[in-house]
């Protein structure tokens, strides 16, 4: 076996713009160095050098004249054994061996544009390093490497730092492995608050499953274009030359989608299945799932549930966002919640971004001020670089002398806003144009909107170049520009003065009408409605409805026809229906049929509860049933209409009316306090509805309830905790509740119950996301504890979800708890689940006691 030095240029994530041209230039350059192409594939290209040509290999990879070619690649250089397989020409000699494997492993440790050298190649050579710290990995090979310093730029004073900050590696890679571990046909859920790296994890998942096929769905525009997210996802794959072989029928469907003509739900679902098919199951990634257009989600649900060649799917949500109802029928996969970085991880990523060692106490304080949120850290570092407060000195990053750290709370919005204040008026106009068109748009459309709406004369090309260099704009494909994150898009749109929004929306409508086709006119209609141009909005909505009708997208066509008759339904003030594509636009709805209305109430998204809502479903102890007088026989369970298939999302009705509190007669409270056990009352009368809430449980004296249970009977007291918790929260007596939680723990009884109840006790509140995450983790841990404990854990999660108004997920978890209780043949647990579901049913506007079911085996 021969020896070689191999330079591997690996692709991490989407392929760079003009990939073929870059590779061609690199092949010609390598040939001039006497090197040959030794490997080429979907994840990059590698070149083999003579074993004595270490310096030539490094010069090839890091010279000044090649920086633009190698910037999108992660470069690794290593040496080892080599076996030639095929010599195609003087510049191509394909082969394999340890040299190639080690170079690829080194490249996996690098970030885009960075060159890493295996430490064993340093012997006898002197190379300028970006940092003396070594990077190492054990998989797939034990590797140690160092980062080479970038070549000197004659025009630079040596103090400049990169502004385009990208992490070299993903912290906590086990998250990626957990998400990708679901069975084919399941939908995994990734929960992450904005800015902590949810999108980055999705990108890592796509890399982890390679070479399996993947597809990434993101929100598009205003989120009102039927099949918009699917059209854009497939269009990007085609533009980056990542097309998959599909049957002729699906190829015709793909052509129709890209042309804006749309396709039937079944045809689009078949295309998605064909695209993700292969020797190993494909992976569908859905970023910001609550803002993806419902028709695209409908296709995903149909394909995921009924695929003959099942694939995996991962949906990213905010910490507290409910799973879109259209996806609720999919088999659940792993559910992972990611939070902020640990201090050490944040400092490591900052060093990687800056390409040098952090050696300054003030810089460490700046990193710590981001509170572990990577996007906040990125913005604060980029701002410090832009103001020259952060500089490089001797291969180390330092803050300028006299720099003072402004107060910061770690949130993303202020960090982006502070940096935005330093952008020039022309640059700000370009950013606003990209944001108004959805944050991911062709540069042609963005330039047209700038020309129509900017307040100042703007040279689009020059401003765009500056924004790309400053890290404000990324170029995901040739001729396309995008903002770094959805958080940037939201901040930019919110920064637009109120008196200028109408003119920007009007210009956006004209721009899209000029450049868009087919179903994409829906976004143009939405912008026209936002601008108050009802005539244009109606005309464009009718045109889009006609295209949707031809594509047999009947639900979308009917909704568009309805909106064309009354464009006011598009405006934010028309909040009579749930949001389409998230909170930015109202859903296109048609009136539901009576038999669909009940299903809509049970399946529709739950809105956050009012501050006055103190609902906590009550599970009365089993002994309460024995002390109550004989009740009339329960009626047979009613036939509950099945929830509509995903194709009927547009038919979901308006939100259920909210009960209005009725004053109690004098003395009623005292009478209720004397009753030890009382049944939950029927829903109160309603008037002009706004939001579903569940009727409150009877009032009781918290201190008396505690005193009535001897401390020795811990399990009996635990059975009363749900009712006590609700009343403690309602009365504000959280200190008493916490004291009894501590007593439970000290007694060594029911530690899992204490954990669940402590989490429920914090709902609703500022830390609702953390509480729900605790309850979900309890469900995961209970998988090895038997069916009874699993039932209790799922019921506790259902209680927590219902308490913050997420009724759809509460219903699903409640049914899961009931199923586990019946598998365990535990009558008490089954009754508890049935009581909870009965109260949840009442919250949907049904008569008290309407939901009932016989006990298993009764």
Order of alpha helices (4+ residues) and beta strands (2+ residues): beta-alpha-beta-beta-alpha-alpha-beta-beta-alpha-beta-beta-beta-alpha-beta-alpha-beta-alpha-alpha-alpha-beta-alpha-beta-beta-alpha-beta-alpha-alpha-beta-beta-alpha-alpha-beta-alpha-alpha-beta-beta-alpha-alpha-alpha-alpha-alpha-alpha-alpha-alpha-alpha-alpha-alpha-alpha-alpha-alpha-alpha-alpha
